[in-house]
Structures are given as C-alpha cells and as structure tokens.
Amino acid sequence: MTRAGPVDELIAKTPDWRGAMLGKLRKIVHDADPEIAEDVKWKRPSNPLGSAVWSHDGMVCVGVILTERVRLAFSAGSSFPDPKKLFNAQLLGKSRAIDVSQNEKLDEQALKAIVKAAVGHNLAKTRPAKTRPATKRARSRRTK
C-alpha cells in the first residue's frame, strides 16, 4: 500500500515535532496492520488540516494534532486490553486516547497490541450481508 496522500500532506504541513510524532504513530499503526487504510477527515475552521483516520472494516483510530501534544484516539478503546496503561486521555465512556508529548518515549509493542485489538474488534463486528428473500420479479426471471 502506498502511503502518499492526504496524511503525508498533514504531516508535511506540521513541520515541528508534532508532525514527526504523527509520522511515527502512523508507522506503528501500519506495522500493526499492513492492510489498514488511511485518510484525512473532519477539516474545519478550527482544524483546517483535519485529522488522520485509520480504518480496517470500520474506524480503528484517529490521529489528532493538538497545540501541545499529538493524540491517538480509539472510539471503542474501553473494549481493548491496556496492560501497559498507555491510555491517558478521554477516559470516560467508551473512547480512550493516548496523548503523546514532545520527547516522550513510546512503548511501540504495547501500542501495536492496542491497534491490533482495535482491528480485531472491528473484524469481530463484521457480519456477512443478510440475504434478502427473492422478490416475485427475481423468482419469475429464474423460472424462465
């Protein structure tokens, strides 16, 4: 999968440590799941660059560049094991996030495990499409 696209632009337009950190988080996410897709969403006046979104059969996580940190948010994070206690933000409700400050060391293996758990959570929710009963018109075509 080529990674050239809107997330590259987001990282390039954030030339300080936060852009580099988002790039590092991106690499960890892709290493955890090479099939993951990425995009940039939610551009608005208060956040004109938007947020990086990674998905695999549903949203896995969102990378947000904040004023003094970079946040990796998981909408169903409360469902994932976090033995290394990486989640340190958005601790109420179902979502969980990891805020990373400048010069902070990341436990890459623990973060990969959380990403893999998020992908697994999405894959477990995926069900085959329901087959609808044939309509009269479809049945009549088959009998001709």
N, C-alpha and C positions, 0 to 999 in steps of 0.2 A: 504494500500500500504506500503510495506516495503521500508525503505529508505537506506538500506545497499547497498553500491555500490560505483561507482566512485566518487560521490560527497562527500561521507564520507572520502574517501582517500584524496581528495583535501583538505578538512578541516583539516584532521589529519596531513597532510604534511605542513600545515601552522600553527604552534603551537602558534604564537603570537596573539595579539588582532585581527588581520585581519581574521584569521581562525574562531575565536569565533564570529566575526561580520558576516561573511558569513553564519555561522550556524544559527545565529539569523534571518538574512534575509530569509534564507531557510525556517525556521519555519513560518515566516509571510506569505511567498508565499504559503506554503502548507495549512495554516489555511484559507487563502483567497479562495483557490480552492483545496479541498482534492483529486480531480481527476487528478491533474496536474502530468505530467511525468517529470522526470529529467534525465540528462545525463551530461557527460563532453565532450566538443568538443574543437577543434582548438588548439591542442597541437603542439608546435613548439619550436625551439631552444630558442627563446626569452621568451617563456612562456611554459616551459616543463610540467607544471601541467595542463594546459588548463584552460577552463572557464566552470563554471556550467551553464547549459542551462535548462530552464523550458519551457515545451510546453503543449498545450492543443489545438488540431486541428490547429497546427501551433505554431511557437515560441512565447512565451509570454514575457520572459525576460532572460537576461544573467547576471550572477554574475561573476565579474572580480576582482581578487586580484591584486591591483596595489601596487607600492612601499610604498606610504604613506596613502592610503585610499582603500576602497572597493567600487566598482561601481556596481550598478544595472541598466542595460541598457534596454530600451524598443525601439524596432525598429520602432514602429508606435506611439511613445509617444506623438507626437504633436496632435494626434486624441483624446487623453484622457483628461478629466477634471482634473485639478490640483488646487483645491481651496486653499489648504494649502501651495502651492508653494514649493513642495518637489523637483521638477526637478531643478537641479542646474548645470548640465553639458550637453554637446552635444546639445546645444540649437538651432543649425542651422539645417535646413532641417526637415525631418520627425521624426528622432530619438530624444529621450530625455533620460537622465540618472540622477540618484541620486547618488552623491558621498557622502560617509559616512566616516568621520574622527574618529580617536581614541577618546573615551569618549563622542561622540556625541549622543544626545538623539534622538530616532526615534519616529515619530508620527505613531504608528503601525496601527491605524484605517485608517488614510489617505493613508498609503502605501497599505493596504489591498484593499481599494477602487480603487486604480490605477491598482493593479493586476487584480481585478475583471473586471475592464473596459477593460483591455488588453485581457482577456479571452473572454469577450463579443464581442469585436472587431473581434477576430478570429472566433467565432461561427457565427457571422453575415455574414462573408465572405464565410462560408462553404455552398456549394450548393450540392444538390443531383447529383449524377453522371448522365451524359447525357445518355439517352438510344439510342443506335445506331439502325438504321433500320436493320431488319433481312437480312442476306445475302441469296443468292439463295440456297446455300447448307443448311443453317439452316431452310429455309422455306420448302425445299423438305423433310427434316427429320420429320418435324411436320406433313406433309400431308400423310406420310406412315403409 
